[in-house]
Amino acid sequence: MMMTLNPDKSDSLLFVTSQHEQFVHVLDSVNVANTVVPLAKQLKSLGVVLNANLTFNQHTQLVYQSPVSIMSERFAKFAIHWIKTQCFS
């Protein structure tokens, strides 16, 4: 049984340094196993948002704005307030 690549469900990402970033902009796809796969500006893999420079800016922004992060921050504020009022008053 041979596996095939589905270009409709695949994206590719080239990791480059800032000095070589100018050369990537001329590409819009790569050829993998005789299949044309579109080149993405960023992609999400296993919950991590990656970009060509590996800056993690988009990932950090998404995590910080996630409901879990917001609830964690609110819980931390509540816990600090509760500890101050219950233990130190």
N, C-alpha and C positions, 0 to 999 in steps of 0.2 A: 504494500500500500504506500503510495507516494503522497506526501503532503504538498499542498499548493498554497500559494500566498494570495489572499484576497485583497486587491488594492483598494476596494471600497471600505474595508475594515482596517486598513493599515495606514500608518503615517511614518515618516522617517524624520530624523532630526540629526543634523550635523553639529558636533561640538567643536567650536573654534575659539581661538584667542581673539582678542579685540583687534590685533594687528591683521588677522586674516579674515575678519568679518566681511570686509568689502568684497571678497571673492565669492562668498556664499550667495549674495543677493542676485547673482546672475542665474542661479539654479532654481528650478521650481519642482524638480522631481529627481529621483535616483532610480537606477535599474538594479533590481534585486532578483536574481534567478530568472532573468528574462521577463520580469514583471515590472512595469513602471509604478513606482510608489511615490505619492506626493510628498513634498518636503514641507514640514510644518515649521512655524515660527516658535511654537511651544507645544508641548503635549503633556498629558497627565498619565502617569504610569504608577500603578499601585498606590494611588492617592497622593503622589508627589508631582507637582507641576515643574517640569524641566524646560529650560530654554537653552539656546545654543551657547550662551556664555556661562551657564551654570551659576547664575547669580542668586537664584531662589527668591527673587523679589516678588514675583507673582504668587508663589507658593506661600510665602510668609504673609502676604496681604490676605489671601484666602483663608488661611488658618486663623489669623487674628480676627477676621470678620465672621468666623463661623459661629453658629448658635452655641456650640459647646464652649468655645472660648469666652463668649459673652456671659454665659451662665456661670462659668468658672470664676470669672471676675466678680460677678454679682455675689456669688456664694462666698468668695474670699472676703468681700467687704462686709457681708452679713456676719460671717464668723468672727471677724475682728471686732465688730461692734458688739456682738453678743458676749465675747470674752471680756471686753472692757467693762460692759455693764454688769455682768454676772460675777466676775471674779475680782474686780477691783472697786466695787462700790460698797 
